Amino acid sequence: MKDVIPTKKQKFIWGSKNIDLKNPKVIFITGASSGIGASLANYYARPGTTLILWGRSSDKLTKVKISCQQKGAIVATREVDLVNTDQALLDLESYLSVHQFDIAILAAGSGDIKNDHEKLESTDTFKKLAMLNYVTPCAMANRIAMQMIEKKRGHIVLIGSVAAFHSLPFATAYSSSKAGLTRFADCLRLALKRYGVKVTLITPGFVDTPMSQRLDCSKPFLMSVSKAVKKISAAINHNKDHVIMPLPFSILKWIDNHAPKRIRDYILLNLKVKQDHPKD
Ligand SMILES: NC(=O)c1ccc[n+]([C@@H]2O[C@H](COP(=O)([O-])OP(=O)(O)OC[C@H]3O[C@@H](n4cnc5c(N)ncnc54)[C@H](OP(=O)(O)O)[C@@H]3O)[C@@H](O)[C@H]2O)c1
């Protein structure tokens, strides 16, 4: 494809600027069966909007579908296990052949905390979280971006985690997979800049969803899911590159980067986090 660099004047017409981000027509969401993804689906559900919602659990997905339909949206759902990247990309292809996404929100993800009796997380956990939190969303975002480049418009939203900023010894797979996603988001944002396609990275701290409810630890600055959705939709509307929410986690990131290594290591080694429920 020929590179076409927009002039200053064109930049205001091109790309995400020519989508009404407050009233997008086609929105694709992964992780739409629960928590942040489900709440974003409900937030965007309205007449004139098509929602393409992916999740794993058919029951939970159906509930979200019904509530979005009741708000007047057209809804298509699909059960997909995103640990299987090749299958996810095949499924994605069938939607891209029919739809042009205005906004793609890749929210699906999962965490894992090693048990006290485990020295490390299992190799299987590592493989699973690497695929789910890093490989699949990056590969899907890359494919979606190709379509958006062709049309010179679109907005890709990736949901990372503040765990990406800290080397968590009890959640090495989660922390490192989200770190990979964080770096990818910035690479993609820069790569797409000249084509008028926007990338926003959302980096949440603790949000009150089933994922954080599984954790048995103090959850500083815990945010309600409705507040998280407000912040995420505002970040999309205002074409933000990166939002860390809530703000105190930006300060913790700064401290992690600047504290003397011995102090930083001591704090990280003494964090106490447990997981309540069995891992899925
Ligand atoms: N909640 C927090 O405190 C927090 C903090 C930082 C970052 N995040 C990030 O926010 C995103 C959304 O999490 P959440 O808080 O909304 O958690 P959640 O309520 O547990 O939702 C997670 C979503 O991901 C889907 N998912 C999990 N494994 C999957 C798989 N193998 N294949 C396909 N879909 C899968 C789930 O599908 P099913 O429910 O159908 O299985 C669900 O829709 C995640 O990327 C998470 O890492 C959350």
The ligand as an SDF file (V2000), in Angstrom:
LIG
                    3D

 48 52  0  0  0  0  0  0  0  0999 V2000
  -10.3630   -5.8770   37.3910 N   0  0  0  0  0  0  0  0  0  0  0  0
   -9.1620   -5.3950   37.6240 C   0  0  0  0  0  0  0  0  0  0  0  0
   -8.8290   -5.0570   38.7790 O   0  0  0  0  0  0  0  0  0  0  0  0
   -8.1960   -5.2200   36.5000 C   0  0  0  0  0  0  0  0  0  0  0  0
   -6.9970   -4.5350   36.7780 C   0  0  0  0  0  0  0  0  0  0  0  0
   -6.0700   -4.3600   35.7710 C   0  0  0  0  0  0  0  0  0  0  0  0
   -6.3300   -4.8250   34.5040 C   0  0  0  0  0  0  0  0  0  0  0  0
   -7.4890   -5.4830   34.2520 N   0  0  0  0  0  0  0  0  0  0  0  0
   -7.6930   -5.9810   32.8940 C   0  0  0  0  0  0  0  0  0  0  0  0
   -8.9860   -5.6330   32.4430 O   0  0  0  0  0  0  0  0  0  0  0  0
   -9.4120   -6.5850   31.4720 C   0  0  0  0  0  0  0  0  0  0  0  0
  -10.8400   -7.0120   31.7840 C   0  0  0  0  0  0  0  0  0  0  0  0
  -10.8520   -7.7120   33.0210 O   0  0  0  0  0  0  0  0  0  0  0  0
  -12.0850   -7.6100   34.0240 P   0  0  0  0  0  0  0  0  0  0  0  0
  -11.6250   -6.9170   35.2330 O   0  0  0  0  0  0  0  0  0  0  0  0
  -13.2690   -7.1260   33.3090 O   0  0  0  0  0  0  0  0  0  0  0  0
  -12.1940   -9.1640   34.4230 O   0  0  0  0  0  0  0  0  0  0  0  0
  -13.3860  -10.2280   34.2050 P   0  0  0  0  0  0  0  0  0  0  0  0
  -14.6630   -9.6790   34.7280 O   0  0  0  0  0  0  0  0  0  0  0  0
  -12.8570  -11.4950   34.7820 O   0  0  0  0  0  0  0  0  0  0  0  0
  -13.5030  -10.3410   32.6120 O   0  0  0  0  0  0  0  0  0  0  0  0
  -12.5110  -10.9530   31.8420 C   0  0  0  0  0  0  0  0  0  0  0  0
  -13.0390  -11.1930   30.4490 C   0  0  0  0  0  0  0  0  0  0  0  0
  -12.0370  -11.8550   29.6720 O   0  0  0  0  0  0  0  0  0  0  0  0
  -12.6190  -13.0470   29.1160 C   0  0  0  0  0  0  0  0  0  0  0  0
  -11.6510  -14.1260   29.0210 N   0  0  0  0  0  0  0  0  0  0  0  0
  -10.8800  -14.6570   30.0010 C   0  0  0  0  0  0  0  0  0  0  0  0
  -10.1720  -15.6920   29.5420 N   0  0  0  0  0  0  0  0  0  0  0  0
  -10.5180  -15.8230   28.2260 C   0  0  0  0  0  0  0  0  0  0  0  0
  -10.1400  -16.7270   27.1950 C   0  0  0  0  0  0  0  0  0  0  0  0
   -9.2550  -17.7130   27.4110 N   0  0  0  0  0  0  0  0  0  0  0  0
  -10.6920  -16.5610   25.9700 N   0  0  0  0  0  0  0  0  0  0  0  0
  -11.5900  -15.5890   25.7460 C   0  0  0  0  0  0  0  0  0  0  0  0
  -11.9920  -14.7160   26.6700 N   0  0  0  0  0  0  0  0  0  0  0  0
  -11.4630  -14.8400   27.9040 C   0  0  0  0  0  0  0  0  0  0  0  0
  -13.7130  -13.4430   30.0960 C   0  0  0  0  0  0  0  0  0  0  0  0
  -14.6220  -14.3200   29.4350 O   0  0  0  0  0  0  0  0  0  0  0  0
  -15.6080  -15.2950   30.2990 P   0  0  0  0  0  0  0  0  0  0  0  0
  -16.0640  -14.4880   31.4700 O   0  0  0  0  0  0  0  0  0  0  0  0
  -16.7020  -15.5780   29.3190 O   0  0  0  0  0  0  0  0  0  0  0  0
  -14.7910  -16.4630   30.6890 O   0  0  0  0  0  0  0  0  0  0  0  0
  -14.2780  -12.0700   30.4360 C   0  0  0  0  0  0  0  0  0  0  0  0
  -15.1620  -11.6530   29.4410 O   0  0  0  0  0  0  0  0  0  0  0  0
   -8.4110   -7.7360   31.5150 C   0  0  0  0  0  0  0  0  0  0  0  0
   -7.5430   -7.6190   30.4040 O   0  0  0  0  0  0  0  0  0  0  0  0
   -7.6460   -7.4910   32.8020 C   0  0  0  0  0  0  0  0  0  0  0  0
   -6.3280   -7.9610   32.7420 O   0  0  0  0  0  0  0  0  0  0  0  0
   -8.4340   -5.6860   35.2140 C   0  0  0  0  0  0  0  0  0  0  0  0
  1  2  1  0
  2  3  2  0
  2  4  1  0
  4  5  1  0
  4 48  2  0
  5  6  2  0
  6  7  1  0
  7  8  2  0
  8  9  1  0
  8 48  1  0
  9 10  1  0
  9 46  1  0
 10 11  1  0
 11 12  1  0
 11 44  1  0
 12 13  1  0
 13 14  1  0
 14 15  2  0
 14 16  1  0
 14 17  1  0
 17 18  1  0
 18 19  2  0
 18 20  1  0
 18 21  1  0
 21 22  1  0
 22 23  1  0
 23 24  1  0
 23 42  1  0
 24 25  1  0
 25 26  1  0
 25 36  1  0
 26 27  1  0
 26 35  1  0
 27 28  2  0
 28 29  1  0
 29 30  1  0
 29 35  2  0
 30 31  1  0
 30 32  2  0
 32 33  1  0
 33 34  2  0
 34 35  1  0
 36 37  1  0
 36 42  1  0
 37 38  1  0
 38 39  2  0
 38 40  1  0
 38 41  1  0
 42 43  1  0
 44 45  1  0
 44 46  1  0
 46 47  1  0
M  CHG  2   8   1  16  -1
M  END
$$$$
